[in-house]
């Protein structure tokens, strides 16, 4: 057992011992107080009792004493009070056999009395009645009657009783002093219950406000319902509210019982996290609670006795359902739910005993009378521990989510960095961060899905763990002592303590690669590849955890080119990294400030020699500052940085917006058949909301969608991307032409062309430039064009730099040409001027043939 766990359990045990000791001391004190009934303290006062049940509640007091009621001799606790509309007449004969006067109190221990009438019988014949009306008989927390009984005197009382709630009406005679003591103790018990319920409700409200977990809100509802149930049944509501308000609460007492039961079921479901399982038990619970709510309202149309019988018949069913939920969860994970299970013990005992007392099944006593109140106090106290334990467990789960990858269970980079922060606190710390990256993992990832990639890293992790487990130089980093973390999604990392390390890095890397080569398996294919290891040292290479990890990652390219498969970070890599970061910041600023510009390179119809469109190419002239010189930044430099830093989607959308706006100008100046081609990548078209953005931009510019062409690169990366394929289908339906760019290079192949809904193919410039000078290049170009035409695609050749190039491509069947032979890319204003000089875009020597637009529709 860990030290933290031992301390937690010690604290909990100490608190429980304190609670038990306090409870025991309070019990001892209560036992020392004299709250005994009169038959125990004054045996010289004889009390005889009898009762009569007026089933229809129609008799008057005069009719009862005039012989129309057949009284049955019985002790008060033997009177068979029951649910129903009956009224109960009770006759007491008091005889003081002492030589001293006696001050007596009759405690009528039912706070929900609907009718209490007390009469004194004045003569032996029973013909004279005197009504004794006292304010303490009804609408009070302690209904009672005070009687002064002179020495050697007798007195007869006739009492009519009817309960508006629980049927049992305990009748206990006390000496006045004993009753006052009992009343004080009961007030103390009520106050403790009110205080406990209020404090815990407010505490849970604070927690709910902080973390928004609905279980705390449900528990507050449970506490409120318990408060009103106890306020009506036990009567302490009279201590807090006016008699009028308390009478209303008494009327709705059974409704509060229904609410209490419903909140108990909901709390059980959500506390035990059945809402996370989405099981049928959750659905059953929800419908059950709705059924309780309907019954609680429907019951107002029924007699009180029937309503109570229905409710108490439902209680065992719902308790059984809740206990079933607890048992199911116990079988899986008892640890964190133990306090909740324990809290059910007093609740079940109290919930079973008190109704039996109230229904006059179990003989009355003060403790049993308040069994449910005492049980609820114990239950909510234990439940506080349960909720605290649940919150601790929740925080622990959150820490696990933060610290470990959910799919692989391997510690995250953040866990590694926290461990590094802890290790760096030592003044003599000398550490090395080793990042282990499987060879060619980026290329391998193109051929596997996420699940297979995760399985690969789990296998590598499991293979490497035993190698480091007993090596004291490898520092633990995880919550459970794990020594390996997953960083950058495709690399593992460890921390080596150089003070305790006894082997060279070459030996360590060799051991690592032996195991990596054994574990490098995709599906059933064993791949004979090792790993590259980048190293960064503390304190030489940085004093912050993330800096060390990043520098170890930057060392990986050098490791890839090193025969030993590992490399230590060198400062030239830091310079490159710093430059790329600065460039990324400048790209972001340039987008915001509109520093980018679109250049147009004409595209010419090879049959009519008319300009039929242009490719929009982004250019960036960066202003100089203290760190950089002014000048054009090549797209080959800033585009990859934009992709790596997550700026490419924003940059592409800017290009689309500008291109469409400029195309509107072209159309307005009379170039009705002009098309624009815009470069997009697989990352762009896969982005959330890409189609919607394009559709809105086209609609806002009021241009035809069939005048827009998207030249798509990285087509292979979208073949299994449902979102990208859906976006392509939507764009095609809108009228946008999708072209496959740079065909013959990268991942583009005829297989992808046949699978995806392309309408155009663009042959890469490396197969077009000087196409007549190289037989292989000529064969590739000709074959590509004929295959594309056979698939019904329009073909664009970029890189035409001579008349010979143009003639050959036209002969092969190519439709459109683009290259320096016609014009270089130019700024938009220059392009407009160029179009004017070319006589509305017509080349000086047009060929014979009908003019065709770029894409006939």
ROROSE-204175 format. One record per residue (C-alpha): residue in one letter; x negated, y, z negated; residue number from 0. Coordinates in steps of 0.25 Angstrom, whole numbers. Layout:
BEGIN
REC  residuo   east  north     up  num
REC        A      X      Y      Z  NUM
...
END
This chain:
BEGIN
REC  residuo   east  north     up  num
REC        X      0      0      0    0
REC        X     -6     14      4    1
REC        X     -8     24     -6    2
REC        X      3     34     -1    3
REC        X     13     22     -2    4
REC        X      9     18    -16    5
REC        X     10     33    -21    6
REC        X     24     34    -14    7
REC        X     29     22    -21    8
REC        X     23     26    -34    9
REC        X     30     39    -33   10
REC        X     43     33    -30   11
REC        X     42     23    -41   12
REC        X     38     34    -51   13
REC        X     51     42    -47   14
REC        X     59     30    -49   15
REC        X     53     27    -63   16
REC        X     56     41    -67   17
REC        X     70     40    -62   18
REC        X     73     27    -69   19
REC        X     66     33    -82   20
REC        X     75     45    -81   21
REC        X     87     37    -79   22
REC        X     84     28    -90   23
REC        X     82     39   -100   24
REC        X     95     46    -95   25
REC        X    102     33    -97   26
REC        X     97     32   -111   27
REC        X    101     46   -115   28
REC        X    115     43   -109   29
REC        X    116     31   -118   30
REC        X    113     38   -130   31
REC        X    125     48   -128   32
REC        X    138     44   -133   33
REC        X    148     44   -122   34
REC        X    156     32   -127   35
REC        X    171     31   -126   36
REC        X    180     33   -138   37
REC        X    183     18   -141   38
REC        X    168     17   -143   39
REC        X    166     29   -152   40
REC        X    179     30   -159   41
REC        X    185     16   -161   42
REC        X    194     23   -172   43
REC        X    202     29   -161   44
REC        X    211     19   -155   45
REC        X    216     21   -140   46
REC        X    226     12   -134   47
REC        X    230     13   -119   48
REC        X    240      8   -109   49
REC        X    243     12    -95   50
REC        X    255     12    -85   51
REC        X    253     12    -70   52
REC        X    264     21    -63   53
REC        X    262     15    -49   54
REC        X    271     26    -42   55
REC        X    266     38    -51   56
REC        X    281     42    -53   57
REC        X    282     41    -69   58
REC        X    282     53    -78   59
REC        X    275     53    -92   60
REC        X    289     53    -98   61
REC        X    293     41    -90   62
REC        X    280     34    -94   63
REC        X    281     36   -109   64
REC        X    296     33   -109   65
REC        X    294     18   -106   66
REC        X    294     18    -91   67
REC        X    280     14    -91   68
REC        X    275      0    -96   69
REC        X    261      4   -101   70
REC        X    250     -7   -102   71
REC        X    240     -7   -113   72
REC        X    226     -7   -107   73
REC        X    213      0   -110   74
REC        X    210     12   -101   75
REC        X    200      5    -93   76
REC        X    209     -7    -90   77
REC        X    220      2    -83   78
REC        X    221     -3    -69   79
REC        X    219     10    -61   80
REC        X    220      8    -46   81
REC        X    221     16    -33   82
REC        X    234     20    -30   83
REC        X    245     30    -33   84
REC        X    248     25    -47   85
REC        X    248     34    -59   86
REC        X    242     28    -72   87
REC        X    249     31    -86   88
REC        X    239     28    -98   89
REC        X    244     29   -112   90
REC        X    234     31   -123   91
REC        X    236     29   -138   92
REC        X    226     36   -147   93
REC        X    224     33   -162   94
REC        X    214     40   -170   95
REC        X    211     31   -183   96
REC        X    201     40   -188   97
REC        X    202     51   -198   98
REC        X    196     61   -189   99
REC        X    201     68   -177  100
REC        X    196     63   -163  101
REC        X    193     71   -151  102
REC        X    195     62   -139  103
REC        X    194     63   -124  104
REC        X    200     54   -113  105
REC        X    191     54   -101  106
REC        X    199     51    -88  107
REC        X    187     48    -80  108
REC        X    192     50    -66  109
REC        X    189     63    -59  110
REC        X    200     61    -48  111
REC        X    212     61    -56  112
REC        X    224     66    -49  113
REC        X    234     65    -61  114
REC        X    232     65    -76  115
REC        X    243     68    -86  116
REC        X    241     66   -101  117
REC        X    253     66   -111  118
REC        X    253     64   -126  119
REC        X    264     55   -131  120
REC        X    269     63   -144  121
REC        X    278     53   -151  122
REC        X    278     38   -153  123
REC        X    291     36   -145  124
REC        X    283     42   -133  125
REC        X    294     51   -130  126
REC        X    286     64   -130  127
REC        X    274     68   -121  128
REC        X    265     79   -121  129
REC        X    257     82   -109  130
REC        X    242     85   -111  131
REC        X    237     93   -100  132
REC        X    222     96   -100  133
REC        X    213    102    -89  134
REC        X    203     90    -91  135
REC        X    212     80    -86  136
REC        X    211     82    -71  137
REC        X    202     89    -61  138
REC        X    189     88    -69  139
REC        X    177     79    -69  140
REC        X    180     73    -83  141
REC        X    195     71    -84  142
REC        X    198     70    -99  143
REC        X    208     72   -110  144
REC        X    205     78   -124  145
REC        X    213     72   -136  146
REC        X    212     76   -150  147
REC        X    216     65   -159  148
REC        X    218     68   -174  149
REC        X    214     58   -185  150
REC        X    223     47   -187  151
REC        X    232     51   -175  152
REC        X    237     45   -163  153
REC        X    240     50   -149  154
REC        X    246     44   -136  155
REC        X    243     49   -122  156
REC        X    249     46   -109  157
REC        X    241     49    -97  158
REC        X    245     48    -82  159
REC        X    233     46    -73  160
REC        X    231     46    -58  161
REC        X    218     46    -50  162
REC        X    216     53    -37  163
REC        X    204     45    -34  164
REC        X    197     33    -40  165
REC        X    208     25    -48  166
REC        X    201     22    -60  167
REC        X    204     32    -72  168
REC        X    195     29    -84  169
REC        X    201     33    -97  170
REC        X    190     34   -108  171
REC        X    192     40   -122  172
REC        X    180     48   -128  173
REC        X    178     56   -140  174
REC        X    176     70   -136  175
REC        X    161     71   -138  176
REC        X    158     58   -131  177
REC        X    167     63   -119  178
REC        X    159     76   -119  179
REC        X    146     68   -118  180
REC        X    151     59   -107  181
REC        X    156     72   -100  182
REC        X    142     78   -101  183
REC        X    135     65    -96  184
REC        X    144     64    -84  185
REC        X    142     79    -80  186
REC        X    127     76    -81  187
REC        X    129     64    -72  188
REC        X    137     72    -62  189
REC        X    127     83    -62  190
REC        X    116     73    -59  191
REC        X    124     67    -48  192
REC        X    127     81    -42  193
REC        X    113     85    -43  194
REC        X    107     73    -37  195
REC        X    117     73    -25  196
REC        X    114     88    -23  197
REC        X     99     88    -24  198
REC        X     98     76    -15  199
REC        X    108     82     -5  200
REC        X    100     95     -4  201
REC        X     87     87     -3  202
REC        X     92     79      9  203
REC        X     97     92     15  204
REC        X     83     98     15  205
REC        X     77     85     21  206
REC        X     88     85     32  207
REC        X     85     99     35  208
REC        X     70     96     36  209
REC        X     70     83     44  210
REC        X     85     83     50  211
REC        X     86     68     47  212
REC        X    102     65     47  213
REC        X    100     55     36  214
REC        X     98     66     26  215
REC        X    110     73     30  216
REC        X    118     60     29  217
REC        X    113     58     15  218
REC        X    117     72     11  219
REC        X    131     68     16  220
REC        X    131     56      8  221
REC        X    127     64     -5  222
REC        X    138     74     -2  223
REC        X    148     63     -1  224
REC        X    143     57    -14  225
REC        X    144     70    -21  226
REC        X    158     72    -17  227
REC        X    162     57    -20  228
REC        X    156     58    -34  229
REC        X    162     72    -36  230
REC        X    176     66    -34  231
REC        X    174     52    -40  232
REC        X    166     56    -52  233
REC        X    172     70    -54  234
REC        X    160     79    -54  235
REC        X    166     87    -43  236
REC        X    174     94    -54  237
REC        X    161     99    -60  238
REC        X    158    106    -47  239
REC        X    171    110    -40  240
REC        X    184    116    -43  241
REC        X    196    106    -47  242
REC        X    202    110    -33  243
REC        X    190    106    -25  244
REC        X    188     94    -33  245
REC        X    202     89    -30  246
REC        X    199     91    -16  247
REC        X    186     82    -17  248
REC        X    194     72    -25  249
REC        X    204     71    -13  250
REC        X    193     68     -3  251
REC        X    185     59    -13  252
REC        X    187     47     -4  253
REC        X    183     55      8  254
REC        X    170     57      1  255
REC        X    169     43     -2  256
REC        X    170     40     13  257
REC        X    159     50     16  258
REC        X    150     44      6  259
REC        X    151     31     12  260
REC        X    150     36     26  261
REC        X    137     44     23  262
REC        X    132     32     16  263
REC        X    133     24     28  264
REC        X    127     35     37  265
REC        X    115     37     27  266
REC        X    112     22     27  267
REC        X    112     22     43  268
REC        X    103     34     44  269
REC        X     94     32     32  270
REC        X     91     18     37  271
REC        X     89     23     51  272
REC        X     99     15     58  273
REC        X    101     27     67  274
REC        X     88     24     73  275
REC        X     91     10     76  276
REC        X    104     14     83  277
REC        X    110      0     79  278
REC        X    125     -4     78  279
REC        X    124     -2     63  280
REC        X    123     13     66  281
REC        X    135     13     75  282
REC        X    143      5     65  283
REC        X    139     15     54  284
REC        X    143     27     62  285
REC        X    157     21     65  286
REC        X    159     17     51  287
REC        X    156     31     46  288
REC        X    166     37     56  289
REC        X    176     26     51  290
REC        X    174     31     37  291
REC        X    176     45     41  292
REC        X    189     42     48  293
REC        X    194     34     36  294
REC        X    190     45     26  295
REC        X    200     54     34  296
REC        X    210     44     37  297
REC        X    211     40     22  298
REC        X    217     54     18  299
REC        X    230     49     24  300
REC        X    230     36     15  301
REC        X    233     35      0  302
REC        X    222     37     -9  303
REC        X    221     23    -14  304
REC        X    221     17      0  305
REC        X    210     26      4  306
REC        X    202     22     -8  307
REC        X    204      7     -5  308
REC        X    200      9     10  309
REC        X    187     17      6  310
REC        X    183      7     -5  311
REC        X    185     -5      4  312
REC        X    176      2     15  313
REC        X    164      5      5  314
REC        X    159    -10      4  315
REC        X    159    -11     19  316
REC        X    151      2     21  317
REC        X    142     -2     10  318
REC        X    140    -15     16  319
REC        X    136     -9     30  320
REC        X    126      1     23  321
REC        X    120    -10     15  322
REC        X    119    -18     28  323
REC        X    111     -7     34  324
REC        X    102     -6     23  325
REC        X     99    -21     23  326
REC        X     96    -21     38  327
REC        X     86    -10     36  328
REC        X     80    -17     24  329
REC        X     77    -29     33  330
REC        X     69    -20     42  331
REC        X     62     -9     33  332
REC        X     65     -9     18  333
REC        X     54      0     14  334
REC        X     59     14     17  335
REC        X     73     10     14  336
REC        X     71      5      0  337
REC        X     76     17     -8  338
REC        X     88     17      1  339
REC        X     91      3     -2  340
REC        X     89      5    -17  341
REC        X     98     17    -17  342
REC        X    110      8    -13  343
REC        X    109      0    -26  344
REC        X    115     11    -35  345
REC        X    124     16    -24  346
REC        X    130      2    -22  347
REC        X    132      0    -37  348
REC        X    138     13    -39  349
REC        X    147     13    -27  350
REC        X    152     -1    -31  351
REC        X    154      2    -46  352
REC        X    161     15    -46  353
REC        X    172     12    -36  354
REC        X    175      0    -44  355
REC        X    176      9    -57  356
REC        X    184     19    -50  357
REC        X    194      8    -45  358
REC        X    195      3    -59  359
REC        X    188    -11    -55  360
REC        X    176     -9    -65  361
REC        X    178     -4    -79  362
REC        X    175     11    -81  363
REC        X    162     16    -87  364
REC        X    155     29    -86  365
REC        X    143     24    -78  366
REC        X    152     15    -69  367
REC        X    161     27    -67  368
REC        X    149     35    -62  369
REC        X    142     24    -55  370
REC        X    143     29    -41  371
REC        X    138     43    -46  372
REC        X    126     37    -53  373
REC        X    124     28    -41  374
REC        X    124     39    -31  375
REC        X    114     47    -40  376
REC        X    105     35    -40  377
REC        X    107     32    -25  378
REC        X    104     46    -20  379
REC        X     92     47    -29  380
REC        X     86     34    -22  381
REC        X     91     38     -9  382
REC        X     82     51    -10  383
REC        X     71     41    -11  384
REC        X     76     34      1  385
REC        X     77     46      9  386
REC        X     63     51      5  387
REC        X     58     37      9  388
REC        X     65     38     22  389
REC        X     59     52     24  390
REC        X     46     47     21  391
REC        X     48     35     30  392
REC        X     53     45     41  393
REC        X     40     53     39  394
REC        X     32     41     40  395
REC        X     39     37     53  396
REC        X     37     51     59  397
REC        X     22     50     55  398
REC        X     21     37     62  399
REC        X     28     43     74  400
REC        X     18     55     74  401
REC        X      6     46     71  402
REC        X      9     34     80  403
REC        X     13     32     95  404
REC        X     27     26     94  405
REC        X     25     16    106  406
REC        X     12     11    102  407
REC        X     11     13     87  408
REC        X     -4     19     89  409
REC        X     -8     31     81  410
REC        X     -6     44     89  411
REC        X    -17     55     92  412
REC        X    -11     63     80  413
REC        X    -14     52     71  414
REC        X    -28     52     76  415
REC        X    -30     67     74  416
REC        X    -24     66     60  417
REC        X    -34     56     56  418
REC        X    -45     64     62  419
REC        X    -41     76     54  420
REC        X    -42     68     41  421
REC        X    -56     62     45  422
REC        X    -61     76     49  423
REC        X    -59     81     35  424
REC        X    -72     74     30  425
REC        X    -84     83     31  426
REC        X    -93     72     36  427
REC        X    -83     66     46  428
REC        X    -89     61     59  429
REC        X    -79     55     68  430
REC        X    -77     51     83  431
REC        X    -64     50     90  432
REC        X    -64     39    101  433
REC        X    -53     40    111  434
REC        X    -51     26    118  435
REC        X    -44     27    132  436
REC        X    -42     15    141  437
REC        X    -48     16    154  438
REC        X    -39     21    166  439
REC        X    -27     22    156  440
REC        X    -21     33    165  441
REC        X    -21     25    177  442
REC        X    -16     12    170  443
REC        X     -5     20    164  444
REC        X      1     23    178  445
REC        X      4      8    180  446
REC        X     10      5    166  447
REC        X     22     10    158  448
REC        X     21     17    144  449
REC        X     24      4    137  450
REC        X     13     -3    144  451
REC        X      3      8    141  452
REC        X      8      8    127  453
REC        X      5     -7    126  454
REC        X     -9     -5    131  455
REC        X    -12      5    120  456
REC        X     -6     -4    110  457
REC        X    -15    -15    115  458
REC        X    -27     -7    114  459
REC        X    -24     -2    101  460
REC        X    -22    -16     95  461
REC        X    -34    -20    102  462
REC        X    -43     -9     96  463
REC        X    -37     -9     82  464
REC        X    -45    -21     77  465
REC        X    -58    -15     82  466
REC        X    -56     -3     74  467
REC        X    -49     -9     62  468
REC        X    -61    -13     54  469
REC        X    -70     -2     59  470
REC        X    -71      8     48  471
REC        X    -77     18     57  472
REC        X    -64     19     65  473
REC        X    -55     29     56  474
REC        X    -40     25     53  475
REC        X    -31     36     60  476
REC        X    -17     30     58  477
REC        X     -7     29     47  478
REC        X    -10     14     46  479
REC        X    -25     15     48  480
REC        X    -24     14     63  481
REC        X    -37     18     70  482
REC        X    -33     20     84  483
REC        X    -24     32     90  484
REC        X    -18     34    103  485
REC        X    -21     47    109  486
REC        X    -18     54    123  487
REC        X     -8     42    126  488
REC        X    -19     34    132  489
REC        X    -31     33    123  490
REC        X    -34     28    109  491
REC        X    -43     34     99  492
REC        X    -50     31     86  493
REC        X    -59     39     76  494
REC        X    -73     34     72  495
REC        X    -79     38     59  496
REC        X    -94     40     63  497
REC        X    -99     39     49  498
REC        X    -94     25     48  499
REC        X    -96     21     62  500
REC        X   -106     10     64  501
REC        X   -105      7     79  502
REC        X   -108     16     91  503
REC        X    -97     21    100  504
REC        X   -102     13    112  505
REC        X   -100      0    103  506
REC        X    -86      5     98  507
REC        X    -82      9    112  508
REC        X    -86     -5    118  509
REC        X    -78    -12    107  510
REC        X    -66     -3    111  511
REC        X    -67     -6    126  512
REC        X    -69    -21    124  513
REC        X    -55    -21    117  514
REC        X    -49    -11    126  515
REC        X    -53    -20    138  516
REC        X    -46    -32    131  517
REC        X    -33    -24    128  518
REC        X    -32    -16    141  519
REC        X    -20    -23    147  520
REC        X     -8    -18    154  521
REC        X      3    -29    154  522
REC        X     -4    -42    157  523
REC        X    -15    -35    165  524
REC        X    -29    -34    158  525
REC        X    -36    -22    162  526
REC        X    -51    -22    161  527
REC        X    -53     -8    156  528
REC        X    -59     -2    144  529
REC        X    -57     12    137  530
REC        X    -64     25    138  531
REC        X    -68     31    124  532
REC        X    -69     46    122  533
REC        X    -76     51    109  534
REC        X    -76     64    101  535
REC        X    -83     66     88  536
REC        X    -80     74     76  537
REC        X    -85     84     72  538
REC        X    -93     86     85  539
REC        X    -82     87     95  540
REC        X    -71     94     87  541
REC        X    -65     96     73  542
REC        X    -51     94     76  543
REC        X    -44     80     79  544
REC        X    -37     83     92  545
REC        X    -50     89     97  546
REC        X    -58     76     94  547
REC        X    -47     67    101  548
REC        X    -46     76    113  549
REC        X    -61     77    115  550
REC        X    -62     62    114  551
REC        X    -52     61    125  552
REC        X    -60     71    133  553
REC        X    -72     61    132  554
REC        X    -64     50    139  555
REC        X    -68     54    153  556
REC        X    -82     54    150  557
REC        X    -80     40    144  558
REC        X    -73     35    156  559
REC        X    -86     38    164  560
REC        X    -95     32    154  561
REC        X    -99     18    155  562
REC        X    -99     16    140  563
REC        X    -84     21    140  564
REC        X    -85     31    130  565
REC        X    -89     46    129  566
REC        X    -91     57    118  567
REC        X    -84     70    121  568
REC        X    -93     80    128  569
REC        X    -91     95    128  570
REC        X    -89     96    143  571
REC        X    -76     89    141  572
REC        X    -72     99    130  573
REC        X    -74    110    140  574
REC        X    -66    103    151  575
REC        X    -55    101    141  576
REC        X    -55    116    136  577
REC        X    -55    121    151  578
REC        X    -43    112    154  579
REC        X    -35    117    141  580
REC        X    -38    131    145  581
REC        X    -34    128    160  582
REC        X    -21    122    154  583
REC        X    -18    135    146  584
REC        X    -21    144    158  585
REC        X    -11    135    167  586
REC        X      0    137    156  587
REC        X     -2    152    156  588
REC        X     -3    152    171  589
REC        X     11    146    172  590
REC        X     17    155    162  591
REC        X     10    168    169  592
REC        X     13    163    184  593
REC        X     -2    163    188  594
REC        X      0    151    197  595
REC        X      3    153    212  596
REC        X      9    144    223  597
REC        X      2    143    236  598
REC        X      8    137    248  599
REC        X      2    128    259  600
REC        X     10    127    271  601
REC        X     15    113    276  602
REC        X     17    112    291  603
REC        X     27    103    299  604
REC        X     17     96    309  605
REC        X     28     94    319  606
REC        X     33    109    320  607
REC        X     20    116    314  608
REC        X     30    124    306  609
REC        X     27    127    291  610
REC        X     37    118    284  611
REC        X     33    121    270  612
REC        X     22    123    260  613
REC        X     16    116    248  614
REC        X     16    124    235  615
REC        X      2    124    228  616
REC        X     -1    130    215  617
REC        X    -12    139    213  618
REC        X    -18    146    201  619
REC        X    -27    158    200  620
REC        X    -31    159    186  621
REC        X    -36    173    180  622
REC        X    -49    172    173  623
REC        X    -52    174    158  624
REC        X    -63    173    149  625
REC        X    -64    158    151  626
REC        X    -60    156    166  627
REC        X    -63    163    179  628
REC        X    -52    168    188  629
REC        X    -48    160    200  630
REC        X    -40    149    206  631
REC        X    -38    136    198  632
REC        X    -37    124    207  633
REC        X    -24    116    205  634
REC        X    -33    103    204  635
REC        X    -38    109    191  636
REC        X    -26    115    184  637
REC        X    -15    105    189  638
REC        X    -21     93    181  639
REC        X    -23    102    169  640
REC        X     -8    106    170  641
REC        X     -4     91    171  642
REC        X    -13     87    159  643
REC        X     -8     99    150  644
REC        X      7     97    154  645
REC        X      8    110    162  646
REC        X     10    103    176  647
REC        X     26    103    175  648
REC        X     26    118    171  649
REC        X     17    121    183  650
REC        X     24    113    193  651
REC        X     37    119    189  652
REC        X     31    133    191  653
REC        X     26    128    205  654
REC        X     40    123    209  655
REC        X     47    136    204  656
REC        X     37    145    212  657
REC        X     37    136    224  658
REC        X     53    136    225  659
REC        X     53    151    223  660
REC        X     43    153    234  661
REC        X     50    144    243  662
REC        X     63    153    241  663
REC        X     54    164    247  664
REC        X     50    156    259  665
REC        X     64    152    262  666
REC        X     69    167    261  667
REC        X     58    171    271  668
REC        X     64    161    281  669
REC        X     56    148    280  670
REC        X     68    140    279  671
REC        X     61    126    282  672
REC        X     50    129    272  673
REC        X     47    118    261  674
REC        X     39    119    249  675
REC        X     31    108    243  676
REC        X     28    108    228  677
REC        X     18     98    221  678
REC        X     23     91    209  679
REC        X     18     79    201  680
REC        X     24     67    194  681
REC        X     23     74    181  682
REC        X     31     86    186  683
REC        X     43     78    192  684
REC        X     43     69    179  685
REC        X     45     81    170  686
REC        X     58     83    163  687
REC        X     67     93    171  688
REC        X     59     93    184  689
REC        X     70     91    193  690
REC        X     79    101    186  691
REC        X     68    112    187  692
REC        X     66    109    202  693
REC        X     81    109    205  694
REC        X     84    122    197  695
REC        X     72    129    204  696
REC        X     77    125    218  697
REC        X     91    130    214  698
REC        X     86    143    208  699
REC        X     78    146    221  700
REC        X     90    142    230  701
REC        X     81    134    240  702
REC        X     84    120    246  703
REC        X     78    109    238  704
REC        X     74    102    251  705
REC        X     64    113    253  706
REC        X     56    108    241  707
REC        X     45     97    241  708
REC        X     39     91    229  709
REC        X     26     85    232  710
REC        X     24     74    221  711
REC        X     11     69    216  712
REC        X      8     57    207  713
REC        X     21     50    212  714
REC        X     16     37    207  715
REC        X     18     42    192  716
REC        X     33     44    194  717
REC        X     37     31    200  718
REC        X     41     26    187  719
REC        X     45     39    181  720
REC        X     61     39    181  721
REC        X     62     54    178  722
REC        X     52     58    190  723
REC        X     59     48    200  724
REC        X     73     54    195  725
REC        X     67     68    197  726
REC        X     63     65    211  727
REC        X     76     59    215  728
REC        X     83     72    210  729
REC        X     73     81    217  730
REC        X     76     72    230  731
REC        X     91     74    229  732
REC        X     89     89    227  733
REC        X     82     89    240  734
REC        X     67     91    236  735
REC        X     57     83    244  736
REC        X     48     74    236  737
REC        X     34     73    242  738
REC        X     23     63    238  739
REC        X     10     72    238  740
REC        X     -4     68    241  741
REC        X      0     54    246  742
REC        X    -12     45    247  743
REC        X    -19     50    234  744
REC        X    -16     47    220  745
REC        X     -5     38    216  746
REC        X      4     41    229  747
REC        X      6     29    237  748
REC        X     16     24    248  749
REC        X     23     16    237  750
REC        X     27     28    229  751
REC        X     31     35    242  752
REC        X     41     24    244  753
REC        X     46     23    230  754
REC        X     49     38    228  755
REC        X     58     47    235  756
REC        X     48     55    243  757
REC        X     51     62    256  758
REC        X     37     67    259  759
REC        X     23     62    258  760
REC        X     11     71    258  761
REC        X     -2     65    263  762
REC        X    -14     69    254  763
REC        X    -24     79    261  764
REC        X    -36     69    259  765
REC        X    -29     60    270  766
REC        X    -26     72    279  767
REC        X    -38     81    279  768
REC        X    -47     77    292  769
REC        X    -38     65    294  770
REC        X    -43     63    308  771
REC        X    -58     61    303  772
REC        X    -56     49    294  773
REC        X    -49     36    299  774
REC        X    -45     31    286  775
REC        X    -39     45    282  776
REC        X    -32     45    295  777
REC        X    -26     31    293  778
REC        X    -21     34    279  779
REC        X    -15     47    284  780
REC        X     -8     41    296  781
REC        X     -3     29    288  782
REC        X      2     37    276  783
REC        X     10     47    286  784
REC        X     16     35    294  785
REC        X     20     27    281  786
REC        X     26     40    275  787
REC        X     34     43    288  788
REC        X     38     28    288  789
REC        X     44     31    274  790
REC        X     52     43    279  791
REC        X     43     53    272  792
REC        X     38     67    278  793
REC        X     23     68    277  794
REC        X     15     80    273  795
REC        X      0     80    276  796
REC        X     -8     89    267  797
REC        X    -23     93    271  798
REC        X    -21     96    285  799
REC        X    -34    104    289  800
REC        X    -35    103    304  801
REC        X    -28    101    317  802
REC        X    -33     87    317  803
REC        X    -27     84    304  804
REC        X    -13     90    308  805
REC        X    -13     82    321  806
REC        X    -16     69    315  807
REC        X     -6     70    304  808
REC        X      5     75    314  809
REC        X      2     62    322  810
REC        X      3     53    310  811
REC        X     17     59    308  812
REC        X     15     69    297  813
REC        X     26     79    295  814
REC        X     19     91    288  815
REC        X      5     96    287  816
REC        X     -2    104    276  817
REC        X    -16    109    275  818
REC        X    -26    120    277  819
REC        X    -24    118    292  820
REC        X    -12    126    291  821
REC        X    -14    134    278  822
REC        X    -20    134    264  823
REC        X    -12    136    252  824
REC        X     -8    150    251  825
REC        X     -1    159    241  826
REC        X     14    161    244  827
REC        X     13    175    249  828
REC        X      2    171    259  829
REC        X     10    159    263  830
REC        X     22    168    266  831
REC        X     12    176    275  832
REC        X      7    164    281  833
REC        X     20    159    285  834
REC        X     23    172    292  835
REC        X     10    172    299  836
REC        X     13    158    304  837
REC        X     26    163    311  838
REC        X     36    157    301  839
REC        X     27    146    298  840
REC        X     24    140    312  841
REC        X     10    136    316  842
REC        X      4    143    328  843
REC        X      5    131    337  844
REC        X     18    124    334  845
REC        X     20    110    339  846
REC        X     32    105    347  847
REC        X     44     99    339  848
REC        X     56    103    331  849
REC        X     54    110    318  850
REC        X     57    101    306  851
REC        X     58    106    291  852
REC        X     49     99    281  853
REC        X     61     90    277  854
REC        X     73     89    286  855
REC        X     86     88    278  856
END
